[in-house]
């Protein structure tokens, strides 16, 4: 995906090399769970790095606290007052394997906009802070997930060049809300997470479904991709997965 010829060719070669690396690992008797699972060298390296961050922010519209721990005990609690939004963030956190604590008191008597947007911004910022320089990480991954009739693929790069594209048809069934979150805010949630998390993310609808099914499938695939992107690759010995040697410029 994309309109820049250089980036299309570059991403094609990167995707090929990652696929080849995974194939070599499998041929060496190191399937995905062995490489990146809870008993792996990768997981233990992540725990040792103590990657965590927190944020508290208060405006006239919302009062928010967010705490993220990327490794170790998975403990997730999201309380924003918007049930469907809580479920979306919980799905992402559980699939990514991180601990996430979110509390928000927002102006829900107005609508869900400020609460969902501000919390997503805060979570994205805290996630980016916890990741630090991103040195030694996988950085890129792709995952797919299903929910009901819907199937969604997420391609993710912790690039420090934030961009979100998606083709989710959330209006196919003329729904205005998924439970208590407005349809228009679902894209805004992913956009706020991606832009403040400094990620490049492409969300691809592989099979259509109701808006709630697409949202859950997208969140699930997002979390699964994030889990592998933030995983430490011991073979990199702390080096950044970039030909420039850094993601900061």
C-alpha positions as CSV (number, residue, x, y, z in Angstrom):
1,X,0.0,0.0,0.0
2,X,1.1,3.6,-0.6
3,X,1.8,6.0,-3.5
4,X,5.5,6.4,-3.2
5,X,7.4,4.1,-5.5
6,X,10.5,4.0,-3.3
7,X,8.5,3.1,-0.2
8,X,6.6,0.4,-2.0
9,X,9.8,-1.3,-3.3
10,X,11.5,-0.9,0.1
11,X,8.6,-2.3,2.0
12,X,8.3,-5.3,-0.4
13,X,11.9,-6.2,0.2
14,X,11.5,-5.8,4.0
15,X,8.4,-8.0,3.9
16,X,10.3,-10.6,1.9
17,X,13.2,-10.6,4.3
18,X,11.0,-10.9,7.4
19,X,9.1,-13.8,5.8
20,X,12.3,-15.5,4.9
21,X,13.6,-15.0,8.5
22,X,10.5,-16.6,9.9
23,X,10.8,-19.6,7.5
24,X,14.4,-20.1,8.5
25,X,13.4,-20.0,12.2
26,X,10.8,-22.7,11.6
27,X,13.2,-24.8,9.6
28,X,15.6,-24.6,12.6
29,X,12.8,-25.9,14.9
30,X,12.0,-22.5,16.3
31,X,8.3,-21.8,15.6
32,X,6.8,-18.5,16.6
33,X,5.9,-19.5,20.1
34,X,9.4,-20.8,20.8
35,X,10.9,-17.5,19.4
36,X,8.6,-15.1,21.1
37,X,6.5,-16.9,23.7
38,X,6.5,-16.5,27.5
39,X,9.5,-19.0,27.9
40,X,11.6,-17.4,25.2
41,X,14.8,-15.4,25.4
42,X,12.9,-12.6,23.7
43,X,10.3,-12.4,26.5
44,X,12.9,-12.5,29.3
45,X,14.9,-9.8,27.6
46,X,11.8,-7.6,27.5
47,X,11.1,-8.2,31.2
48,X,14.6,-7.3,32.1
49,X,14.2,-3.9,30.3
50,X,11.3,-2.9,32.6
51,X,9.5,-1.1,29.8
52,X,6.8,0.9,31.5
53,X,5.4,4.4,31.6
54,X,2.5,6.4,33.0
55,X,0.7,9.6,32.3
56,X,-1.9,11.7,34.1
57,X,-3.7,14.6,32.3
58,X,-6.6,16.8,33.3
59,X,-8.5,19.3,31.1
60,X,-12.0,20.8,31.4
61,X,-13.3,17.9,29.3
62,X,-11.5,14.8,30.8
63,X,-9.4,13.6,33.7
64,X,-7.3,10.6,32.7
65,X,-4.7,8.3,34.2
66,X,-2.9,5.7,32.1
67,X,-0.3,3.1,33.2
68,X,1.4,0.7,30.8
69,X,3.8,-2.2,31.5
70,X,4.8,-3.9,28.3
71,X,6.2,-7.1,29.8
72,X,5.5,-9.6,32.6
73,X,2.2,-9.9,34.4
74,X,-0.8,-9.1,32.1
75,X,-3.2,-7.0,34.1
76,X,-5.8,-5.0,32.2
77,X,-8.4,-2.6,33.5
78,X,-10.0,0.1,31.4
79,X,-12.7,2.3,32.8
80,X,-13.7,5.2,30.7
81,X,-17.5,5.2,31.0
82,X,-17.8,4.1,27.3
83,X,-18.3,0.3,27.5
84,X,-17.6,-0.5,23.9
85,X,-14.4,1.6,23.9
86,X,-13.3,-0.1,27.1
87,X,-13.7,-3.4,25.3
88,X,-11.7,-2.2,22.3
89,X,-8.7,-1.1,24.4
90,X,-9.0,-4.2,26.5
91,X,-8.8,-6.4,23.4
92,X,-5.7,-4.6,22.1
93,X,-4.0,-4.9,25.5
94,X,-4.8,-8.5,26.1
95,X,-3.7,-9.5,22.6
96,X,-0.5,-7.5,22.9
97,X,0.4,-9.1,26.2
98,X,0.9,-5.8,28.0
99,X,-0.6,-4.6,31.3
100,X,-2.8,-1.6,30.9
101,X,-4.6,0.5,33.5
102,X,-6.9,3.3,32.3
103,X,-9.2,5.5,34.3
104,X,-11.1,8.4,32.8
105,X,-13.8,10.8,34.1
106,X,-15.1,12.6,31.0
107,X,-17.9,14.9,29.9
108,X,-20.1,12.0,28.7
109,X,-23.2,14.2,29.1
110,X,-22.0,15.9,26.0
111,X,-21.1,12.8,23.9
112,X,-18.3,10.2,23.7
113,X,-15.9,12.3,21.6
114,X,-13.7,13.9,24.2
115,X,-13.4,10.7,26.3
116,X,-12.5,8.3,23.5
117,X,-10.2,10.7,21.8
118,X,-8.3,11.9,24.9
119,X,-7.9,8.4,26.3
120,X,-6.6,7.1,22.9
121,X,-4.1,10.0,22.7
122,X,-2.9,9.3,26.3
123,X,-2.5,5.5,25.7
124,X,-0.6,6.1,22.4
125,X,1.8,8.6,24.1
126,X,2.4,6.2,27.1
127,X,3.0,3.3,24.8
128,X,5.5,5.3,22.8
129,X,7.2,6.4,26.0
130,X,7.5,2.9,27.3
131,X,9.1,1.7,24.0
132,X,11.9,4.2,24.3
133,X,14.3,4.2,21.3
134,X,12.8,0.9,20.0
135,X,16.3,-0.5,19.7
136,X,16.5,-4.3,19.5
137,X,12.8,-4.8,18.7
138,X,11.2,-6.6,15.9
139,X,9.6,-3.3,14.9
140,X,7.4,-4.7,12.1
141,X,4.8,-7.4,11.9
142,X,1.5,-8.4,10.4
143,X,-1.4,-10.3,11.9
144,X,-5.0,-11.1,11.1
145,X,-8.0,-11.8,13.2
146,X,-11.7,-12.7,12.9
147,X,-14.9,-11.9,14.7
148,X,-18.2,-13.2,13.4
149,X,-18.3,-12.7,9.6
150,X,-15.5,-10.1,9.7
151,X,-11.8,-10.7,9.0
152,X,-9.2,-8.0,9.3
153,X,-5.4,-7.8,8.7
154,X,-3.2,-5.3,10.4
155,X,0.3,-4.4,9.1
156,X,2.3,-2.5,11.7
157,X,5.7,-0.7,11.8
158,X,7.0,1.1,14.9
159,X,8.5,3.5,12.5
160,X,8.3,6.9,14.4
161,X,6.6,8.0,11.2
162,X,2.9,7.9,12.2
163,X,0.4,7.1,9.5
164,X,-2.9,5.2,9.5
165,X,-4.7,3.9,6.5
166,X,-7.8,1.6,6.6
167,X,-10.6,0.4,4.4
168,X,-13.0,-0.8,7.1
169,X,-16.6,-0.4,5.8
170,X,-18.2,0.5,9.1
171,X,-21.2,2.0,7.4
172,X,-22.2,-1.1,5.4
173,X,-25.2,-1.8,7.6
174,X,-26.1,1.8,8.3
175,X,-25.2,1.6,12.0
176,X,-24.7,4.8,14.0
177,X,-23.1,3.1,17.0
178,X,-21.4,0.0,18.2
179,X,-23.1,-0.4,21.6
180,X,-22.3,3.0,23.2
181,X,-19.5,4.3,20.9
182,X,-20.3,6.3,17.8
183,X,-19.2,4.8,14.5
184,X,-17.3,8.0,13.6
185,X,-15.2,7.7,16.7
186,X,-13.9,4.2,16.0
187,X,-11.6,5.4,13.2
188,X,-10.7,8.4,15.4
189,X,-9.6,6.0,18.2
190,X,-7.3,4.0,16.0
191,X,-5.9,7.2,14.4
192,X,-5.2,8.8,17.9
193,X,-3.5,5.6,19.0
194,X,-1.3,5.4,15.9
195,X,-0.4,9.0,15.6
196,X,0.6,9.4,19.3
197,X,2.2,5.9,19.4
198,X,4.4,7.0,16.4
199,X,3.4,3.9,14.3
200,X,2.7,3.2,10.7
201,X,-0.4,1.0,10.6
202,X,-2.5,-0.3,7.7
203,X,-5.8,-1.9,8.6
204,X,-7.2,-4.1,5.8
205,X,-10.7,-5.5,5.6
206,X,-10.4,-9.1,4.3
207,X,-14.1,-10.0,4.9
208,X,-17.0,-7.7,5.6
209,X,-19.2,-7.8,8.7
210,X,-21.2,-5.7,11.0
211,X,-19.5,-2.6,12.5
212,X,-19.0,-4.3,15.9
213,X,-17.5,-7.4,14.3
214,X,-15.1,-5.3,12.2
215,X,-14.1,-3.2,15.2
216,X,-13.3,-6.2,17.4
217,X,-11.4,-8.0,14.6
218,X,-9.4,-4.9,13.9
219,X,-8.6,-4.4,17.6
220,X,-7.6,-8.1,17.9
221,X,-5.4,-8.0,14.9
222,X,-3.9,-4.7,16.1
223,X,-3.0,-6.2,19.4
224,X,-1.5,-9.3,17.9
225,X,0.7,-7.3,15.6
226,X,1.7,-5.0,18.4
227,X,2.7,-8.0,20.5
228,X,5.3,-9.1,17.9
229,X,6.4,-5.6,17.0
230,X,7.4,-4.8,20.6
231,X,9.1,-8.1,21.1
232,X,12.8,-8.0,21.7
233,X,14.9,-9.8,19.0
234,X,18.0,-10.9,20.9
235,X,19.8,-11.4,17.6
236,X,19.8,-7.7,17.1
237,X,21.8,-7.1,20.3
238,X,20.0,-3.9,20.9
239,X,20.5,-2.5,17.4
240,X,17.6,-0.6,15.8
241,X,15.9,-2.4,12.9
242,X,16.7,0.3,10.4
243,X,19.4,0.8,7.8
244,X,19.9,4.3,9.2
245,X,20.7,2.8,12.7
246,X,18.1,5.0,14.3
247,X,14.4,5.9,14.2
248,X,14.9,9.3,15.7
249,X,15.8,11.2,12.5
